Amino acid sequence: MRRVYLILICITLVLAVKAQPKPIKLWVDVPGMQQMPSKLYIYPAPKDNNTGIAVVICPGGSYSHTMGIATEGFEVAEWLNSQGISAFVLKYRVGSQLYHHPAMIQDAQYAIHYVRQHAAEYGIDPAKVGTMGFSAGGHLVTMTGAFHSINYIQDLGVTDNIPLKPAFVVPVYPVVSMQDSIAHQRSRRNLLTRHYNAGQRDRFSMELSVPKDMPPVFLVTAIDDPVVMYQNSVVLDKALTQAGIKHKFMLYKTGGHGYGLSEAKAPEAGQWKYEFIKWLQEVIKN
């Protein structure tokens, strides 16, 4: 019986792998960067249901790994496709590969660049490219909005004028702060190493770095999150409000952490995806 069970698991995993598109190497066309491990999985919207909207998705993993890429990447991409939205799942560089800041934001910015550069190929409106991230990936996409005016890829040889500012940002149960009181310490360590200073701590506390031209934000978390303190999202909501940034904060009582879109894992918080689509229709207008 156990053998049959294991065989079924293996078959399921094989089918899951086969269902994913073959990734491209993100930096393959950039001299000196071709060997970087960053990858992009491309899910174009169906031609008969294409809104022209695209989302770069950043899975979580404490800036240490992206092992949640199935639930926080591929499943999200497939659901977005069902809504007429093209999706690009980013497997960015992480601490377990001995990469730290600015590798992550470089990958995220170049993913935005790639999508806009190939917009016509995928039927995408370049003005409708947003970012969505989960846990540490939520911190990363918040950086794409907050630091859009800082070109982290120019010194790598990407010198064209393709805009890097996302049209919208969606942090889901995100890491936000680097402050000792609420920081997710593993994410902080992998992003900034153990040898960060006070200036770096404050700079990468996103609640302290919201610019006046931050893109619209759809923010999601649950009070019972046992991994990333929900106060991370509370302080970001407060900062967005004070800066006058258009945003919506979905604070659920239950949901925990790592549920992605799953209503089975999070019956209450798993509803966020429907609220997101309604919000997106208001934010992204033809």
C-alpha positions, 0 to 999 in steps of 0.5 A: 500500500505504501509503495502504491502511495509513493508511486501516486505521489511521484506521478503527481509530481511529474505531471505537475512539473510537465504542466509548467512552461519551460523557463527562460534564463532571465539574464541570457541576453546581458553580457556578463550576467548570462550565468546568473541562475535567475529564471522566468516562467511565462504564462501568456493570457489566452488569446480569446481572453486577454485583458492586456494586463501582466503580473510579475510574480515573486514567490516567498521563501525568506529570501533564502529559497523559492521552494513555495514556487508551486503554490505562490507562483505556478498556481497563481499564474494559472489563476491569473490566466483564467482572469485574462491576465498574463503572468511571469513567475520569477525565480530570483536569486536568494541567500542560499545561493550566496546572493544578497541585496541588490541581486533580488531587486535587480532580478525583479527590475529586469523581469519588469523590463523583460515583460515590457520589452516583449509586450507586443509578443504576448499581447500586453499593454506595457502600461499595465504591468504590475508585481505580486509577491508573497512573504519575502516576495511581498517585500521584494515587490514592495521594493519594485514600487518604492525604489522604482526611481533607482535603476539597479540594472543600469550598471549591469549594462541595461541602458535603454529607457524602458520604465521600471515602475510597476503599474500596481503592487500586490504584497500578500502576507508580506515581510515589510519591516527590518526593525527589530520589533517586528522583523522577520529575521531570517528574511532580513539576514538573507537580504542584508547579511548579518552585517547590516547597519542602521541605515540599511535597516531603515532603508529596507524597512518599507514602511519608512521608504514609501515615496509620494509616487508609489504605485497603487497597492493591494495589501493582504495579510491575516492576524493569525499569521505565525511566520510574519507578524501581521503588524508588518502589513499594519505599519505599511498600511499606515505609511501608505495612508500617510503618503496619500497612496491609493491602496486597499488593505485586506486584513483577515482574522484567519489564514495563517501563512503560505496559503497563496490562493488556496481557500482550502488552506485559508477559507477566509483569507483565500478570498483575497483574490476575488477582492483583488480582481475587483480592485484591479478593474478600478485601478487599471482602466482602459 
